[in-house]
Every structure is written in structure tokens, then in C-alpha cells.
Amino acid sequence: MKHFITSESVTEGHPDKMCDQISDSVLDACLAQDPNSRVACESLLTTWKAIVSWEITTTANVDFEKVIRDTIVHIWYDSEEKFFDGEKCDVQILLHKQSPDIAMWVDTWWAGDQWIMYGYATNETDSYLPITIDLAHKLARQLAKVRKDWTLDYIWPDGKTQVTVEYDGNKFVRIDTIVVSSQHSDKVTQEKLREDIKEFVINPIVGSMVDENTKYFINPTGNFHIWWPAGDTWLTWRKIIVDTYGWIWRHGGWAFSGKDPSKVDRSAAYIARYLAKNIVASEVCDRCEIQLWYAIWVVQPLSIYLDCFWTEKVDIERIVDVIKKNFDLSPKWIIEKLDLKRPIFQATAAYGHFGRDEFSWESLDSVEVFKNLL
């Protein structure tokens, strides 16, 4: 049966993603000095203002205002011409310590709240991500690349991509639609921008995958010059589908950025992806979705639900048994297994948390555990 699936991505200059990066840069700054830091950070951007609020328990001595400003400037918002400047904007910081009622249980490695997390993997791409989100991220990274290497010197940091793919059943058939929107200076015409985006952004990524019927929408609204915080408000945690698997599979509703690894809604989502990816890579199935459900004051997940969408080669109950016998899944074990008490999280805050080999939860070091089922 023919159907279409769409996913989107955004560049690091998108204001929601900037908020995520600010929150994770605060977390990294704390973990760099105190690996046991407890941080839950949220950020807000609006006209010439960055407001950052968090609960924090740490021995780290951090100049948080400098961290926030440096993060904004690093993303290339460094002048009035771009409608935001990390050196000149107003920065407000609001902080308090973690609730002692929560800390009491987290300190003993029990789950600090109730969460449902999902992990997913598919063998339709080398990244084990759905092809729609995989291509959307690649286009977004390419859009950032041509800005940073000055191939397109009029491109500014904010950008969005979207890919619609046609399937026949579960089989990829073709790319139906590509959307790319890029912020730009006022010194380029829309005609020039559209020609360049197609040549330098789209063609290098998907040139061999499109056909004569593929539709392109490049800056479809026309000018994209005034950056959104100049007249709007943006927040951490508003791109949770971009962060995960695209508009395809289920999501527990919890965001990641700004949370230290003791927050199971982050770390357990990473281990769920790790398990799903290793299961698919073992060829036990072609697609795998894992749901982990944790409850406050409980060490182990209360349930492990697995769905292989009728692609499994062995009984699903046997796969779940292997997970239970070989993987602890307590918060403490997850943190140690994935080595999460490190300042690695700002890098996750743009272009997705999954499908990138530099992260420990993308490792395929448990493939043989599941391959034995065959």
C-alpha cells in the first residue's frame, strides 16, 4: 500500500534549538567540574533577552552568564545585523537547588519520577534511523556546513528542512518533497538563494535519490531575514520529535536537553535506543520499538514492551527475556554503561540525539547477545 511519511529537522541557529544548546551548555559546564552535578535547566529567548532558569546541586564554580553568552556567539548570533548578539543581549539567571524530597531517592539510584521512554531502530538506513529524519538531519547539517565554510556567505544560522518520502508498504520508493528554509542577509535575491540551496545543499545529500517528479520548496515564504526572537518567544524542549525519530514512532512526551543523566527520562531514552539498535543490527528483526516504564522510588523499569512490527524472526518474548537477563536497566547501571557523567550533551542539542556514532548509546557492542537468538 502506497503512503507518505514526512520528518523535519532544524539547524543549531533555530531559536528553539538555541534554547536546548544553552541548557545543555550549562549542564556540560557543571559536569566538567563535578560529574555528580544535578541539573534541570530551561531556557527562553525573546527580543534581545535570554532567560535561563534551573534547579541545580553542584560543587562546580561556573560563570553561567559567560557560558550562556559564549553559546549564543558560537552559534553565530554576534551582531545587531542578525537581530541578536550574545555579547549585548540581556541575560537573566534564576536558579535554586533540587528538591530534597527528589534528591533523597535519586541519590540512592532509584528513579526520581515516573516516566515512559521509547527507543526505535530500523535497518532502512546505515544510521538505523527512519529515512525521513535521517535525510532531514543530513540536509540541515549541510545547510550549516555551507554557512560555516563560507560556500554561501550570505546564509545565517537559522534554518529548517523537511523531507517527504513515498513508501510502498514498508519499502522506500522515492523522495516526494524537499523543503529547505534558510535565514539570510538582505544582500541576496531569492532567485540566487534558491539556485544555491539546490546546488550546494540539496544535490550533495539527495541528488541520486530524487526523480523528475520530486517537488522542491526553498524559502517558500520568500524573505527569511528577520530572525524570530526579534518578534517572538522560544523555549527549551519544543523540538522533541526532531530530537528523536521524526513524525513516525511514538514518544513518551519527555524532552532531553538541560537534564543531567540521573533524570531517567533522558538516560533511559538513550538506553532504549541502544537496545533497539543492537537488536536490529543483530538481524533478529528489521524494525524494533522498545518502551520502558519507570516509576518513582523504583529501581528497575516496571515494564519492558517490545514491538517488531511483524518483522521478528524469533518470538518477541525471547527477545525481552534476553534484555532482562543481560541488561540491568537501573539508573545507576545505565549511567555507567553509557558513561554519561561527562560534558558531552551540548553536542546532542542540534541535529538529533540518535544516529550519530560519536555517542555511546549508538554503540553496537551488544549485537552478539541478540544474535545468539538466531
NUDREN-567911 format. One record per residue (C-alpha): residue number from 1; x, y, z. Coordinates in pm, 1 decimal, always signed. Example, Ala and Ser with C-alpha at 12.3 -4.5 7.8 and 13.67 -1.06 7.14 Angstrom:
2
(1 (+1230.0 -450.0 +780.0));
(2 (+1367.0 -106.0 +714.0));
***
This chain:
374
(1 (+0.0 +0.0 +0.0));
(2 (+144.8 +337.2 -103.4));
(3 (+174.4 +603.9 +164.7));
(4 (+384.9 +910.6 +251.3));
(5 (+581.8 +997.0 +566.2));
(6 (+736.8 +1334.7 +649.5));
(7 (+1001.6 +1442.6 +901.2));
(8 (+1175.1 +1773.1 +971.1));
(9 (+1499.1 +1896.7 +1119.9));
(10 (+1638.4 +2238.5 +1214.2));
(11 (+1985.0 +2389.1 +1233.3));
(12 (+2160.3 +2494.1 +1552.8));
(13 (+2058.1 +2853.8 +1482.0));
(14 (+1687.1 +2778.8 +1517.2));
(15 (+1581.2 +2961.1 +1835.6));
(16 (+1419.6 +2655.0 +1998.6));
(17 (+1742.3 +2464.0 +1935.5));
(18 (+1943.9 +2754.7 +2070.4));
(19 (+1749.3 +2719.1 +2393.9));
(20 (+1832.7 +2347.7 +2402.9));
(21 (+2200.8 +2422.8 +2343.1));
(22 (+2209.6 +2687.3 +2614.6));
(23 (+2052.4 +2443.1 +2861.5));
(24 (+2294.8 +2164.4 +2770.9));
(25 (+2593.4 +2401.3 +2779.9));
(26 (+2502.1 +2486.2 +3139.6));
(27 (+2481.5 +2112.9 +3215.0));
(28 (+2818.7 +2043.2 +3049.2));
(29 (+2987.1 +2327.2 +3237.2));
(30 (+2873.9 +2172.0 +3566.3));
(31 (+2965.9 +1813.8 +3471.7));
(32 (+3312.3 +1925.8 +3358.6));
(33 (+3393.8 +2021.3 +3718.1));
(34 (+3156.5 +1798.1 +3914.8));
(35 (+3045.0 +1474.5 +3742.4));
(36 (+2779.1 +1427.2 +4010.7));
(37 (+2606.6 +1756.5 +3933.6));
(38 (+2228.2 +1755.6 +3933.6));
(39 (+2088.5 +1994.9 +3677.7));
(40 (+1748.2 +2059.1 +3523.4));
(41 (+1779.6 +2369.5 +3308.2));
(42 (+1524.4 +2552.0 +3093.7));
(43 (+1589.8 +2847.1 +2864.1));
(44 (+1376.7 +3112.6 +2697.6));
(45 (+1472.4 +3352.0 +2418.9));
(46 (+1285.5 +3662.2 +2314.6));
(47 (+1374.6 +4005.6 +2177.4));
(48 (+1732.8 +4073.2 +2287.3));
(49 (+1683.3 +3867.9 +2601.5));
(50 (+1790.5 +3524.5 +2727.0));
(51 (+1622.0 +3395.5 +3043.2));
(52 (+1768.0 +3078.3 +3192.7));
(53 (+1621.2 +2903.9 +3496.9));
(54 (+1727.6 +2580.8 +3660.6));
(55 (+1739.5 +2367.7 +3968.0));
(56 (+2098.7 +2278.6 +4039.7));
(57 (+2303.5 +2096.2 +4300.9));
(58 (+2675.8 +2104.0 +4225.5));
(59 (+3018.5 +2183.5 +4366.5));
(60 (+3119.2 +2336.2 +4032.5));
(61 (+3214.9 +2703.8 +4025.6));
(62 (+3080.4 +2821.9 +3690.2));
(63 (+3041.9 +3164.9 +3535.2));
(64 (+2698.7 +3084.1 +3399.3));
(65 (+2646.7 +3416.6 +3226.4));
(66 (+2967.0 +3365.0 +3027.6));
(67 (+2861.1 +3010.8 +2934.2));
(68 (+2527.1 +3140.5 +2806.0));
(69 (+2677.4 +3428.2 +2609.3));
(70 (+2954.1 +3211.4 +2461.6));
(71 (+2698.1 +2956.4 +2345.0));
(72 (+2493.6 +3220.5 +2163.1));
(73 (+2801.1 +3372.9 +1998.2));
(74 (+2931.6 +3029.0 +1897.2));
(75 (+2607.8 +2976.1 +1704.2));
(76 (+2696.7 +3299.1 +1515.5));
(77 (+2447.1 +3535.6 +1670.8));
(78 (+2702.9 +3807.0 +1726.3));
(79 (+2575.0 +4131.4 +1574.3));
(80 (+2279.3 +4364.0 +1557.5));
(81 (+2261.0 +4289.9 +1184.5));
(82 (+2148.2 +3935.4 +1275.5));
(83 (+1893.6 +4070.9 +1526.8));
(84 (+2066.8 +3902.7 +1822.9));
(85 (+2409.7 +3935.7 +1984.1));
(86 (+2526.2 +3709.6 +2263.9));
(87 (+2761.1 +3980.0 +2390.0));
(88 (+2498.4 +4252.2 +2409.5));
(89 (+2169.3 +4079.3 +2490.1));
(90 (+2019.3 +4087.8 +2837.1));
(91 (+2082.0 +3765.6 +3033.4));
(92 (+1868.0 +3678.5 +3334.4));
(93 (+1954.4 +3379.6 +3553.7));
(94 (+1713.1 +3218.8 +3800.7));
(95 (+1828.8 +2915.7 +3997.2));
(96 (+1752.7 +2700.7 +4300.1));
(97 (+1856.2 +2362.0 +4439.3));
(98 (+1693.4 +2030.5 +4359.6));
(99 (+1405.9 +1938.1 +4589.4));
(100 (+1543.3 +1735.9 +4882.1));
(101 (+1244.7 +1501.0 +4850.8));
(102 (+1357.3 +1410.0 +4497.9));
(103 (+1730.1 +1415.3 +4574.7));
(104 (+1683.5 +1165.6 +4859.6));
(105 (+1572.6 +895.2 +4617.3));
(106 (+1790.5 +988.1 +4322.2));
(107 (+2098.4 +980.4 +4548.2));
(108 (+2025.9 +613.1 +4616.7));
(109 (+1977.8 +546.0 +4243.7));
(110 (+1604.0 +497.2 +4247.8));
(111 (+1401.5 +658.6 +3970.9));
(112 (+1317.8 +1016.5 +4071.3));
(113 (+981.3 +1028.7 +3893.8));
(114 (+752.1 +825.7 +3669.1));
(115 (+843.0 +816.0 +3301.3));
(116 (+767.0 +627.0 +2982.4));
(117 (+1051.6 +623.8 +2728.2));
(118 (+1073.4 +486.1 +2376.2));
(119 (+1364.8 +366.3 +2166.9));
(120 (+1346.9 +281.5 +1798.9));
(121 (+1568.6 +144.4 +1522.1));
(122 (+1519.6 +31.3 +1163.3));
(123 (+1752.5 -124.2 +908.0));
(124 (+1635.7 +104.6 +625.7));
(125 (+1940.7 +334.4 +671.5));
(126 (+2302.1 +297.8 +784.7));
(127 (+2217.7 +516.8 +1084.9));
(128 (+1934.0 +281.3 +1186.4));
(129 (+1700.7 +582.1 +1175.8));
(130 (+1389.8 +620.8 +959.1));
(131 (+1499.3 +756.7 +622.2));
(132 (+1286.5 +1071.3 +654.0));
(133 (+1451.3 +1200.8 +972.6));
(134 (+1791.5 +1073.4 +856.9));
(135 (+1772.8 +1281.6 +538.1));
(136 (+1621.6 +1584.1 +712.7));
(137 (+1915.8 +1590.3 +958.4));
(138 (+2169.5 +1549.2 +676.7));
(139 (+2018.4 +1840.0 +486.7));
(140 (+2019.0 +2056.1 +799.9));
(141 (+2384.0 +1975.4 +868.9));
(142 (+2470.6 +2051.7 +507.0));
(143 (+2290.6 +2384.8 +535.1));
(144 (+2507.8 +2465.8 +837.2));
(145 (+2822.3 +2345.3 +658.8));
(146 (+2787.3 +2577.5 +359.1));
(147 (+2741.1 +2864.0 +602.9));
(148 (+3043.0 +2779.3 +815.5));
(149 (+3282.2 +2714.9 +526.8));
(150 (+3161.5 +3033.5 +351.8));
(151 (+3039.1 +2848.8 +42.7));
(152 (+2724.1 +3057.8 +84.9));
(153 (+2845.5 +3361.2 +274.7));
(154 (+2501.5 +3520.4 +292.9));
(155 (+2344.5 +3233.2 +490.8));
(156 (+2269.6 +3296.5 +856.6));
(157 (+2229.4 +3040.3 +1136.2));
(158 (+1854.7 +2970.6 +1145.3));
(159 (+1725.8 +2705.9 +907.5));
(160 (+1472.1 +2425.3 +865.9));
(161 (+1449.8 +2118.7 +645.0));
(162 (+1170.0 +1875.4 +569.5));
(163 (+1159.1 +1554.3 +368.0));
(164 (+854.6 +1360.4 +249.4));
(165 (+917.0 +1002.9 +137.6));
(166 (+690.3 +768.4 -55.8));
(167 (+667.3 +410.2 +69.1));
(168 (+514.0 +100.2 -78.2));
(169 (+427.3 -92.1 +235.7));
(170 (+747.0 -68.5 +441.1));
(171 (+972.9 -23.5 +138.4));
(172 (+1121.5 +313.3 +45.4));
(173 (+1024.3 +408.0 -310.3));
(174 (+1123.4 +770.2 -372.1));
(175 (+1160.0 +1118.6 -229.1));
(176 (+839.7 +1307.2 -295.4));
(177 (+907.1 +1653.4 -148.5));
(178 (+1200.3 +1850.4 -8.0));
(179 (+1162.7 +2174.3 +187.0));
(180 (+1457.3 +2393.2 +288.7));
(181 (+1422.3 +2732.9 +454.8));
(182 (+1728.5 +2938.0 +544.0));
(183 (+1774.6 +3266.6 +718.4));
(184 (+1981.3 +3502.8 +505.7));
(185 (+2122.9 +3851.9 +478.2));
(186 (+1937.4 +4116.3 +280.0));
(187 (+2212.5 +4117.8 +17.3));
(188 (+2090.3 +3812.4 -176.5));
(189 (+1794.3 +3769.1 -407.1));
(190 (+1550.0 +3485.7 -357.2));
(191 (+1630.3 +3354.6 -704.7));
(192 (+2002.3 +3331.4 -623.8));
(193 (+1935.3 +3174.0 -284.1));
(194 (+1708.5 +2906.5 -430.1));
(195 (+1959.0 +2817.5 -701.2));
(196 (+2242.8 +2792.0 -449.4));
(197 (+2047.1 +2591.4 -192.5));
(198 (+1956.1 +2335.1 -455.3));
(199 (+2311.8 +2312.5 -588.8));
(200 (+2509.9 +2319.3 -265.4));
(201 (+2268.1 +2181.0 -4.4));
(202 (+2013.1 +1951.5 -165.4));
(203 (+2203.6 +1791.1 -452.8));
(204 (+2506.7 +1673.1 -247.7));
(205 (+2277.5 +1494.2 +0.1));
(206 (+1988.8 +1353.1 -203.7));
(207 (+2085.7 +1415.6 -565.4));
(208 (+2088.2 +1045.8 -651.7));
(209 (+1758.0 +978.3 -473.7));
(210 (+1527.2 +1231.1 -638.3));
(211 (+1338.8 +1196.5 -965.9));
(212 (+1167.5 +1421.2 -1218.8));
(213 (+854.9 +1434.0 -1001.3));
(214 (+1025.0 +1537.1 -677.4));
(215 (+890.9 +1870.7 -556.0));
(216 (+1117.4 +2141.3 -410.5));
(217 (+1017.3 +2426.7 -181.5));
(218 (+1311.1 +2653.4 -99.3));
(219 (+1229.8 +2950.8 +124.0));
(220 (+867.5 +2914.8 +12.0));
(221 (+753.5 +3219.1 +210.8));
(222 (+1010.0 +3443.5 +40.8));
(223 (+1233.9 +3659.9 +258.4));
(224 (+1363.7 +3497.7 +577.4));
(225 (+1574.3 +3785.8 +702.5));
(226 (+1438.4 +3894.1 +1040.7));
(227 (+1522.5 +3633.8 +1299.8));
(228 (+1225.6 +3505.8 +1501.2));
(229 (+1322.7 +3620.3 +1854.3));
(230 (+1308.5 +3974.3 +1721.7));
(231 (+932.4 +3936.1 +1743.4));
(232 (+850.4 +3608.7 +1917.3));
(233 (+935.9 +3383.5 +2213.1));
(234 (+1115.8 +3046.7 +2208.0));
(235 (+1178.9 +2774.2 +2462.0));
(236 (+1376.1 +2465.2 +2552.7));
(237 (+1212.6 +2128.7 +2480.3));
(238 (+995.0 +2229.3 +2183.5));
(239 (+1167.5 +2005.9 +1928.0));
(240 (+1128.9 +1665.2 +2092.3));
(241 (+1026.1 +1490.6 +1769.3));
(242 (+1320.1 +1642.6 +1581.4));
(243 (+1538.9 +1514.4 +1865.3));
(244 (+1418.9 +1155.5 +1829.4));
(245 (+1273.6 +966.0 +1531.6));
(246 (+1064.4 +1211.2 +1333.9));
(247 (+688.2 +1212.6 +1292.5));
(248 (+664.0 +834.4 +1278.0));
(249 (+701.7 +643.9 +1602.9));
(250 (+570.2 +701.2 +1949.9));
(251 (+720.5 +940.0 +2200.3));
(252 (+688.2 +936.8 +2576.8));
(253 (+649.4 +1314.7 +2580.8));
(254 (+967.9 +1388.1 +2772.2));
(255 (+1245.6 +1611.8 +2641.7));
(256 (+1618.6 +1566.4 +2697.3));
(257 (+1816.0 +1890.1 +2691.3));
(258 (+1926.1 +2053.0 +3014.8));
(259 (+1883.2 +1734.9 +3222.1));
(260 (+2169.3 +1552.8 +3388.8));
(261 (+2182.2 +1172.4 +3339.8));
(262 (+2021.8 +1095.5 +3675.4));
(263 (+1699.0 +1204.8 +3507.0));
(264 (+1579.9 +873.0 +3369.6));
(265 (+1366.4 +1042.1 +3107.1));
(266 (+1695.4 +1124.1 +2933.9));
(267 (+1923.8 +833.5 +3017.6));
(268 (+1659.7 +561.4 +2974.0));
(269 (+1563.0 +702.1 +2633.7));
(270 (+1927.4 +660.9 +2537.1));
(271 (+1946.0 +301.7 +2660.3));
(272 (+1617.6 +221.4 +2484.7));
(273 (+1769.7 +342.4 +2156.9));
(274 (+2085.3 +140.6 +2230.7));
(275 (+1886.1 -178.2 +2281.6));
(276 (+1664.8 -126.4 +1976.9));
(277 (+1965.3 -55.4 +1754.4));
(278 (+2157.9 -362.4 +1872.8));
(279 (+1851.5 -582.9 +1827.5));
(280 (+1800.6 -467.2 +1468.4));
(281 (+2173.3 -488.2 +1388.7));
(282 (+2170.3 -849.2 +1509.0));
(283 (+1917.6 -924.5 +1230.2));
(284 (+1667.8 -1061.4 +1479.7));
(285 (+1420.3 -816.9 +1321.9));
(286 (+1407.7 -534.1 +1068.8));
(287 (+1242.0 -276.6 +1293.7));
(288 (+1220.6 -250.9 +1669.9));
(289 (+1046.9 -20.7 +1915.7));
(290 (+1107.5 -52.9 +2288.8));
(291 (+902.3 +106.0 +2565.4));
(292 (+1048.4 +134.3 +2916.0));
(293 (+824.2 +243.2 +3200.7));
(294 (+976.7 +365.7 +3527.3));
(295 (+802.2 +466.4 +3848.8));
(296 (+921.8 +694.1 +4126.6));
(297 (+1118.0 +515.2 +4401.2));
(298 (+1155.4 +200.6 +4189.5));
(299 (+1498.8 +93.6 +4060.1));
(300 (+1406.5 -124.5 +3762.2));
(301 (+1150.6 -46.3 +3490.1));
(302 (+806.6 -176.0 +3577.4));
(303 (+759.1 -298.7 +3221.9));
(304 (+951.9 -360.9 +2902.5));
(305 (+734.4 -359.3 +2590.8));
(306 (+878.7 -455.7 +2254.3));
(307 (+722.7 -427.4 +1908.1));
(308 (+899.6 -551.5 +1594.1));
(309 (+607.3 -477.0 +1360.1));
(310 (+583.8 -836.5 +1239.6));
(311 (+946.8 -837.5 +1120.5));
(312 (+1080.3 -1053.9 +1404.4));
(313 (+1249.9 -1386.7 +1327.2));
(314 (+1208.8 -1519.7 +1682.0));
(315 (+935.7 -1482.4 +1941.9));
(316 (+930.5 -1135.0 +2095.1));
(317 (+908.4 -1291.6 +2441.5));
(318 (+1253.2 -1444.1 +2384.5));
(319 (+1399.8 -1105.4 +2291.9));
(320 (+1253.9 -948.2 +2606.5));
(321 (+1396.0 -1233.4 +2815.5));
(322 (+1743.1 -1165.5 +2673.6));
(323 (+1709.0 -797.5 +2769.4));
(324 (+1606.1 -883.9 +3124.6));
(325 (+1887.1 -1136.5 +3170.7));
(326 (+2169.1 -929.5 +3023.9));
(327 (+2090.5 -563.6 +3093.0));
(328 (+2038.1 -417.7 +3438.9));
(329 (+1841.6 -104.1 +3328.6));
(330 (+1865.5 +61.9 +3670.0));
(331 (+1953.8 +434.5 +3654.9));
(332 (+2298.2 +364.6 +3802.5));
(333 (+2374.3 +88.2 +3551.9));
(334 (+2258.9 +296.8 +3255.1));
(335 (+2481.6 +590.0 +3354.9));
(336 (+2783.1 +362.7 +3399.1));
(337 (+2717.6 +160.6 +3083.1));
(338 (+2686.1 +469.5 +2863.2));
(339 (+2946.4 +675.8 +3055.6));
(340 (+2708.3 +968.6 +3091.7));
(341 (+2875.3 +1172.8 +3367.7));
(342 (+3072.5 +1367.5 +3107.7));
(343 (+3029.0 +1707.7 +2939.7));
(344 (+2900.1 +1557.6 +2613.5));
(345 (+2547.9 +1692.3 +2598.6));
(346 (+2567.8 +2025.8 +2416.8));
(347 (+2664.9 +1831.1 +2105.2));
(348 (+2336.1 +1638.8 +2126.7));
(349 (+2124.0 +1954.2 +2127.2));
(350 (+2113.4 +2000.9 +1747.8));
(351 (+2067.9 +1753.2 +1461.2));
(352 (+1914.5 +1480.4 +1673.6));
(353 (+2026.1 +1269.4 +1966.6));
(354 (+2035.4 +948.0 +1764.0));
(355 (+2207.0 +813.5 +1453.4));
(356 (+2543.5 +975.1 +1534.5));
(357 (+2831.4 +739.1 +1605.2));
(358 (+3008.5 +974.6 +1846.2));
(359 (+2756.0 +896.3 +2119.7));
(360 (+2792.3 +589.6 +2341.9));
(361 (+2426.8 +486.1 +2306.3));
(362 (+2489.8 +433.8 +1933.5));
(363 (+2745.6 +159.9 +2001.3));
(364 (+2681.7 -187.1 +1855.7));
(365 (+2873.4 -377.5 +2121.8));
(366 (+2577.9 -599.2 +2221.1));
(367 (+2486.7 -734.7 +1878.1));
(368 (+2616.2 -1082.8 +1958.9));
(369 (+2398.0 -1102.3 +2269.0));
(370 (+2088.8 -1089.7 +2049.7));
(371 (+2234.4 -1271.0 +1750.3));
(372 (+2258.3 -1582.3 +1965.9));
(373 (+1878.1 -1599.3 +1944.6));
(374 (+1912.8 -1697.0 +1579.7));
***
